[in-house]
């Protein structure tokens, strides 16, 4: 597995293609709320791309959160054929490392409820009192110190 810190437009396009398949096609998230200004260029935020045998398999990004030194991890997506092989964990590890290198001391994320056990295994804990709806999907806010 290859983990790439996205630096080129073509790498960013690979990430957006993964997200389109997972979020727009599979989960029916409207495209106009899935892609935003942080996707305008490879330097708009920190994007990570995972490839398996050269094939784009998963991705994610982090942005600075409104609290100082906190990274908000977002848009974690793994194509169905690569789920269960460690791609998501490697993407998360790379995002956390990137955030740590940028001086962040913690991360938050809004996990889809079905994915909460995955993030718990990575050391995240739920911090929202109740699940909440985002893009028509129930989520829970989670956090982790870096």
C-alpha positions in Angstrom: 0.0 0.0 0.0 1.2 3.5 -0.9 0.2 6.5 1.2 0.5 9.8 -0.7 0.4 13.4 0.8 -1.5 15.0 -2.1 0.5 17.7 -3.8 -0.8 17.6 -7.5 -4.1 18.2 -9.2 -4.1 14.6 -10.5 -3.7 13.2 -7.0 -6.5 15.5 -5.8 -8.7 14.2 -8.7 -8.0 10.6 -7.6 -9.3 11.6 -4.1 -12.4 13.3 -5.5 -13.2 10.3 -7.7 -13.0 8.0 -4.6 -15.3 10.4 -2.7 -17.7 10.6 -5.6 -18.1 6.8 -5.7 -18.4 6.4 -1.9 -20.4 9.5 -0.9 -22.4 10.5 -4.0 -23.1 7.2 -5.6 -23.1 4.7 -2.7 -24.4 6.9 0.1 -26.5 9.4 -2.0 -24.9 12.5 -0.5 -25.6 15.5 -2.8 -22.5 16.6 -4.7 -23.0 20.3 -3.8 -22.5 19.6 -0.1 -19.7 17.0 -0.5 -17.2 19.1 -2.4 -16.2 22.5 -1.0 -13.6 25.2 -1.1 -11.1 22.9 0.7 -11.1 20.8 -2.5 -10.3 23.7 -4.8 -6.6 22.8 -4.9 -4.1 20.3 -3.4 -2.9 23.0 -1.0 -6.3 24.2 0.2 -6.0 21.7 3.1 -4.1 18.5 3.8 -5.3 15.6 1.6 -4.1 12.0 1.9 -4.5 9.3 -0.8 -4.0 5.6 -0.4 -3.3 3.4 -3.4 -3.2 -0.4 -3.4 -1.0 -1.9 -6.2 -1.2 1.5 -7.9 -5.0 1.7 -7.8 -6.6 4.6 -5.8 -8.3 2.9 -2.8 -9.0 5.5 -0.1 -8.6 9.1 1.0 -9.2 11.7 3.6 -8.4 15.2 4.6 -8.0 17.5 7.6 -8.6 21.2 8.1 -7.8 23.5 11.0 -10.8 23.5 13.5 -12.1 26.6 15.2 -10.4 25.5 18.4 -6.6 26.3 18.5 -4.3 23.4 17.6 -7.2 21.0 16.7 -7.5 19.3 13.3 -10.9 18.3 12.0 -10.6 15.1 10.0 -13.1 14.8 7.2 -14.1 12.9 4.1 -12.6 9.6 5.0 -13.6 7.3 2.1 -12.5 3.8 1.1 -13.8 2.1 -2.0 -15.9 -1.1 -1.2 -13.4 -3.5 -2.8 -10.7 -2.3 -0.4 -12.6 -2.2 2.8 -11.4 -4.5 5.6 -7.7 -4.5 4.4 -6.4 -1.7 6.6 -6.7 1.2 4.0 -8.8 3.3 6.3 -6.5 2.9 9.3 -3.5 3.8 7.2 -5.3 6.9 5.9 -6.1 7.9 9.4 -2.6 7.3 10.6 -1.2 9.5 7.8 -3.8 12.3 8.6 -2.9 12.2 12.3 0.8 12.4 11.5 0.3 15.3 9.1 -1.7 17.2 11.7 0.9 16.4 14.4 3.6 17.7 12.1 1.6 20.9 11.6 1.5 21.5 15.4 -1.9 20.1 16.1 -2.4 18.5 19.5 -5.8 16.8 18.9 -8.3 15.8 16.3 -12.0 15.8 16.0 -14.2 14.1 13.4 -17.8 13.5 12.7 -18.2 9.7 12.2 -21.1 8.1 10.5 -22.7 6.0 13.3 -22.0 2.7 11.6 -18.2 3.6 11.5 -18.0 4.5 15.2 -16.4 1.2 16.2 -13.7 1.7 13.5 -12.7 5.0 15.0 -12.9 3.7 18.6 -10.3 1.0 17.6 -8.0 3.9 16.5 -8.3 5.6 19.9 -11.2 8.1 19.3 -13.9 8.6 21.8 -17.5 9.9 21.3 -17.9 13.5 22.6 -21.4 14.3 21.3 -24.2 13.6 23.7 -26.6 12.4 20.9 -26.1 11.3 17.3 -26.9 14.1 14.8 -27.9 14.1 11.2 -25.5 15.4 8.5 -26.2 15.0 4.8 -29.1 12.7 5.6 -26.8 10.3 7.6 -26.6 9.9 11.4 -23.2 10.9 12.8 -21.4 11.1 16.2 -18.6 13.6 17.0 -15.4 11.9 18.2 -12.1 13.2 19.4 -8.5 12.1 20.1 -5.5 13.7 21.6 -2.4 13.5 19.4 
